[in-house]
Amino acid sequence: MMIRNNKSIAIMAALGLAVALAACGSPAAVTAPPPIPGQTSAPSATAAGPSGGLVPSGGAAAPEAISPDNLDRLNMLFEIKLPSFMTALSFSPDGKYLAVGTAKGGFIFDLASQQQVAAFAAGAPLFGVGWSPDSKLAVGSPGAAPKGALVVWDVAANAESGLLKDKLAAQSVLAFSPDGSQAASGGASGVVTVWNLSSGSQAASFNVTDAGADASAGQPRVSSLAFSGDGKTLFVGASGGTDETLLWDLSTGKALPKPKPGTHAAGPVATALFAPGDLGHVYWWSRGDIVAVDLASDKETGRLHTEDIIQSAAFSPDGKLLAAASAGSQNGSMAPLVKLWNTASGQDAKVLTGLTQIPTAMAFSPDGTRLALGIGGEGIAIWGLVQNK
């Protein structure tokens, strides 16, 4: 099913912003969660064939990170059943869990057992999911959606966390600094607040208009937040007259130059993506293209092109691969696919085919060994490298 209407395009752009920006940067057992509405039991997982199984623990070689050099061994390992439209995926930093945002709430899966261990924000739309650096807290965010509320979930307690109690009531997005000492929050007011988590005190605060957000249609709201890998820069998604990405220097308390698509975007809606560890380039996602641009010279350095609208995108943790989900010509007809793009060479490195629908959410694991694809109405396909191919 290919989504083509303008509303869907805007939603996919917002999802990509939240997920891709989040890329720039041991819980106790939990009780059994409630089943997903409409199901009588928790979602199940389907194992792949012998060539696709997970690398066994105990004496076996550790899984390899997915890279442009070994994509010939990339296969689906297993599938987690989840009959929901997925909007966001995020691996916990320790690689043990996968958080899933859907149009009707959030879910957390244990990757070792491939079973659901938590459900939160039941019935509420979530357009972003993330984690605290210690993997103890999962965050579900409605982003710029008019309905829904921010949820911070304590995985060990299987309950909503009391983090920054009473200070996040009007907030819709939250992001943790890489060292876990701070968190940034924002919402409809357009105010971004940086908190010291040890004391709960406010470390900094600014309105997105201070960072150059377009206020021509009224006060812009904060739709996404993410810290850079070194914790020095805050990426802020603002939704107002236009959807924009703003950069805020946390050390100086001043805005950095706002990236603008200019002539690089293929359409009126453009989302700025940043590869992990690379603040020198911006990747403009618009319709069926993602264009790499050098920020200093404003020159295009590469272009990923697809035949249909790109519905989700994700960088590998080292920034060497960019996955983009769309559709393309296969055997004389259009079919879902995922392109893996080598950001260094600017060339398509591999195309994943055989999909029933275009993934609406994707994520790489923190160690780069897994790629998760969210297939609406079906489940989450976990891909990785196999050793016997």
N, C-alpha and C positions, 0 to 999 in steps of 0.2 A: 504494500500500500504506500503510494508516494504522496506526501503531503505537499500541497502547492499553494494553498490560499495564504493571503497576506498575514492573517492572524497567526497561523502556524509558523510562518517565516520569522515573525517577531519573537514568538515563544522560543523557537530553536536558537535564535541569536542570543537571547537572554540566558538560555541554558548553557550555551557554549561559553559565554563570558564567565558565568559562575564557576563552571567546572575547570576551564582552562586557566583562569587566574588562580584557582586554588592549587594548581599544580606547582606554582612558584613556592614552593616550600615543603604487665601480664594480668589482664582482668580476671577476677574470680568467676567461678561458674555462676550462671544465672538461672532463674526459674523458667519453666516452660512458658512461652508467650501465648497470648490469645491468637486463634487462627485468623487469617485474613477473611474479611467479610465475604460470604458466599462459599467458603470452604469449610469442610468438616475437620480438617487437620492442617498442620503446618505444611508449607510448600516442601516438595521433595526435590532431590537432585538426581540427575541421570548421568551415570558414568559414561565416559567415552570408551571406545574399543581399546584393545591391548596397546596399540601404538600411541594412544592419547592419554594414558593414565598418568596421574601425578607421580613424580619421582618418589619412590618409597623412602621412608626415614630409616636411619640406622645403617651406616656403612655405605649408603649410596651417595653418588656425587650430588653436590648441591645443584639446584636448578640454575640454568644459565639465564642471564639477562638477554632480552630480545634486542637485537641490534641489526643494522643494515647488512651485516655479514653472515647472519645465520637464519634469515627469513625462510629459507627453503625447508627448514624443519619446524615451522610454525603450524601447529594444528590445534583444533579444539580439544580440550582436555575433559571437561565435563560441563553440564548445564544445570543450573538451579531453576526450577519451575517457579514462575511468578506471573500469574495472569493479570498484570496491571500495565498501564501505560507508564513507562519509566521516564523520568525527567533528569535524573542525576545519579551518578555512581561515585563512590569514594572508598578506597581501601584505607584501613586504619594504618597508621605509621609503622606498627609492628607487623603488619601483613597478615594478622590473624582474622580480621573481620572485613566485611564489605557492607557499607551503608548504602541504602537505596532510597532515592526520593521518587515518589509517584504522585499522580494527580489526586490520590486519596490517602496520603500519609506516608510514613517512613518505615523501613524495615532494616534489620541488621542480621546478617548471616555469618555463621562460623564457617570459615573456609575449609578447615580440617574435616569437620563432620558434614559440611555442605547443608546444614540445617539452619532454619530461622531461630534466632535466640532473642529477638526483641521486635516489638511493633510499637510505634509511637505516633503522635499527632494524627490519630485515626480520623479519616474522613476529610482532613485538611490538605490543600494542595501544597506540595513542597517542590521548589524549583532549584534547590541547592542543598547539598549535604557535605559535611566536613568532619574533622576530628581535632581533638586536642593532641599536642605532640606526644603525650604519654599513652595515647589510645584509650584512655578511660572514659572520655566524654565524646559522644557523637552529637553533631549539630544538624538540625533540620531547619531550612529557611524557606519562607514563601517568596523571597526576593522582592520584586516589584508588584507581586500579585496583590490586588485590593483585599483579598480575604486570606485567612491563615495567620498563624502566629509563630514566632521563633520558638523552637524547642531545643533545649540542651538535655541530652539523655545520659544518665549514669548507667553504663553497661553492666557493671558489677551488681549494682542494686536493682537493676531492671526497673528504674523509676526516673522521673524527671529530676534533674539536678537542681540544687539550691544555689548554683553559681551566681554571684552578683545579685543576690536575692533582692527583688523589688526594683532593680535597676535596669532590667531588660524587658519590662512589661510592654513598652511601646516600640520595641526594636524588632526588626524583621530580618536582619543579617548579623552574623557574628563570625569573627576570624581570630585565631590564636597566633601570637608571634612564634617564630621557630623555636625559641628557647622556652616557651611556655610561661614566661614571666608576665606577659601582657595579653590583652585581647582588645579588639576594636569592634564596636557595634554601631549600627545606624538603622534608619528607617524612614518613615514618611516625612519627618520634620526636616530631613536633609542634613541633619547634624551628625557628624562622626565623632564618637567619643573613644578615646584610648584609655583603658583601665589598667591599673597595677593590680594584678590578681592576688598578690600576697596580702595586701591591705584593703583591697576593694575601692581604693581611692582613684580619682580621676587624674590621669597623667597629661592629657591633652584633649582639646576639643576644637572643631572647626566646622563651618557650614560648607557644603560642596560648592556653593557659589564663590567661596573664598579661593577655591581651587580652579575656578574658571568654568563651572558648569553653566549650561544654557538655561537661563531663567525666563525666557521669553513666553513660556506657557505657564508661568507660576513657579512656585518653589519646587525644584527637582527633589526626588526622593533617592535614598541610597538603596541600590538594588543588589550590590555585591561588594565584598571586601576581601582582600588577601594581602598578606605581608610578602615582601620579596624574601628570597632565600637567606639574605644576610640580615634581615630584620630592619633595614634602614629605610625602606620605601614602602608606602602603603598604596596598593592599587584600589581605586574606588570606582565602582560602577554607578553612574548617576542616570536616572530616568526622569526626563522632563520634556522640554521642547524637542530634544533628541536624546537618544541613548548614547552615552559617552563613557570613556574610560579616563580617569584622572589619576595623576601621580602626585603623591604628597611626601615630601622629605621630612621624616620624623625627627631628624637631628636638628634641622633649622626651623621646623614648624612653618615651612613655606611650600607653595605649589611648585612642582617642576613643570617644564613646558608640556602642554596638553597635546598628545598625539592626535593628528587629524588625517583622515583618509585621503583628502584631496582628490587627485585623479586616479588613485590606485584602486578604489572600490569599484566593483562592477555594478552596483545598484545603490538605491537610496538608503538601505540599511547596512551598516558596516560595524562589525564587532572587532575590537582590538584584542589580540591574543599575544601573550609573551611567553617565550620558551623559558623553562627553568634555568636560572643562572645567567640569562642573557637580557640585559636591559638596553643593549645597543640596537636591537631590531624590534620591530612590531610586525605582527602578522595580521593583515586585514582580511577578515572573513566576511564575504559578501556573496550571497546566492551560491553559485557553484564554484567559486574560486576562493583560495586563501593566498594572499600575496605577501611575500616577505619584503620588508622595506628597511633600509638602513636609516636610522633616525638622524644621524649626523648629516648625511648627504641628501636624504629624502629620495634615494635611488632604489628602484626595485632590484632585489637580488635573487628572486625566485618566485615561481608561481605554481601552485597546485590547482589543477583544473579538473572538474568533474562535469558530467553531462547533465546532471540534475541538481536540485538544491541540496546543499550540504546540511544535514540535520543534526549532526553532533561531531565533535572533534576533541582530540586529547593528545598531549605531548607525552613522550616517554620521559622518565625522571632525569635523564641526561640531556634532553632536548634534541637528540639526534634523529628521532623519528616523530612524525606527526601523523596521527591516524585521522581520517576523515570519512564519515559515513554518508553515502549518497546512493545513486543508481547509475548504471551504465549499460551500454549495448553488449549483450551476450547472446550468441546464437540467434541473431536477428531480432531480438526483443530487449526491452529494458528490464533490468533485474537489479535487486539490491546488491551493494558491494561496499567494501571498506578499502580505501587506498591508504597504504603506508608510504609516507613520503620521506625521503632522505633529506633532511634540512641542510646538510653540508653540501651535497652535490646538486640539490634542487631537482632530483629525478625521482620518479615513482619507483619505489623499491619492491613493492609487492601489492597484489590486489587479492583480497579475501572474497571469495564468491560462495555460492551455494546457500546464501541466506534467504530466509522466507520473507523478511521485511527489513527495511532500513533501520539500523540501530538508532534509537533516539537518545541514548546516553552511552558514554564510553569512559574508561579509566584504565591507566596503567597502575600496577602495584608499585609501592615505593622502591622496591629493589629491581624493578624493570623486568621481572620474570613472568608476569601475567598481564594479559590484556582482557578486560571485561567488556562485553558488548550487551547492552540492554535491548532486547527485542520485545516491543510492546505486545501484550496479550499472551506471551509465551514464557519468557524467562531470560536468564542471564547466562550467556555463553562465556566460559572462561577459557582463553587461549594461552598456550605456552609452547615451549620447545620440547620436542620429543628426541630421545637419544638414539633410537633405532631406525632412523630414516636416512 
